[in-house]
Amino acid sequence: MDSRSWDPAKRRSNAGLTRREISQRSRELSLLLREWDPLSLMADPTAPRDEYDCLVGPLLNRLQAAATVADLAAHLHHELEEHYGCPFSRKEPTLELAVGADPQTEVT
């Protein structure tokens, strides 16, 4: 699976989903994060493949709460700076540019 197969219709809500469906969404989001690889870790074959998995649950919760693209980008910037200790300039490409969306667009 690559990022082009991430179905926006599946991002609407975790409410009413089975454990299996939630697990599938978690795996898909984990794969997307590894593909995006904001810290350029995945090129190293010894890098842990679950390095970004701590981001999955909070992102799924935000998606369930209909967060905007700007909200998701702010959360990712915060986590990458605080949790991973990797400073990012606000002038660098952000999630908004990565998904080609208006920052105030709701991700549903």
N, C-alpha and C positions, 0 to 999 in steps of 0.2 A: 504494500500500500504506500502511496505517496500522498503529499499534501493535496493534490488535485482531487483525490477521491474522498476527502472529508466532506460529508454531506451536511450542508447548513441546516437542513430540516431536522437532523438528528440532534442539533444543539439546543433545541427549544427548551427542554426542561428534563430534569432527572425525576420529577414527580411522576409516579405511576409506572416507572420502568422496573423491569425485573433486575435482579442482581446480575444476571447474565448480560443484559443490555448495558447496565452501568459499567460492568467490567470491560465490555467491548469498547465503550466510549473512552474509558481510561486508557486502554491499550492504544487506541487510535491517537489520542492526545499525546501520550508518551512518545509515540513514533514521530508525530509532528514536531515535538520539542527536540528530539534527537536530530531530525532532518534540518531544522532551523539552526540548531547548535550555536546559540549566541556566544558561547565562550570558546568555540572552535576546539572542543575536546575530542570529538568523535573521530577525527583523523588518526588519533593515536589508538592503535589496536588494543592497548592495555588499559585504556580508559574504561571505567565502569559504565555499562550500558544503561544503568538506572540512575545516572547522575542527575537528571532533571526530573525524576519521578516525584520528588517532594513538591514540585510545582503543580502536579496534575490535580490533586484533590481541591486545592483552593481555586484553581482555574475552573474546574467543573462547577463548583459552587457559584462562582461569579457568573458563569454562563447560564446556570439555572436561574439566577436572579436577574437575568436580562441586562447584564452589564454592557456598557457601551464599549466600543473599541478603545476609546481613550482611557476608560477605567481599567481595561485589561492591560493596556500598554503601561499605565502608571504602576499597576501591581507588579508586572514583570520587571520594569526598571527598578523598582524598590527591592524586589527579591534578589535580582542579579547584583545590585550594589551592596545590600546589607547581608544577605545570606552567603553569597558567593564572594563578596569582597571585590567585585569587578566594577569599577566606576564607568559610567556611560555618560557621554555628553548628550544633552537634550537635542543637539544638532545632528547627532548620528541618526541613521535610519531607525525608525521605530516600528512597532507593530502596525500602526496605521498605514505606513507605506508598504509594509510586507503584505498586508491583505488588500491594499488598494481601496480602503474605505475612508469615508469621512469620519473624523475622530468622534463625532457625536452619534454616529450610527449605533443603534442597539444591535447587539449580536444575539439573535434569537434562533 
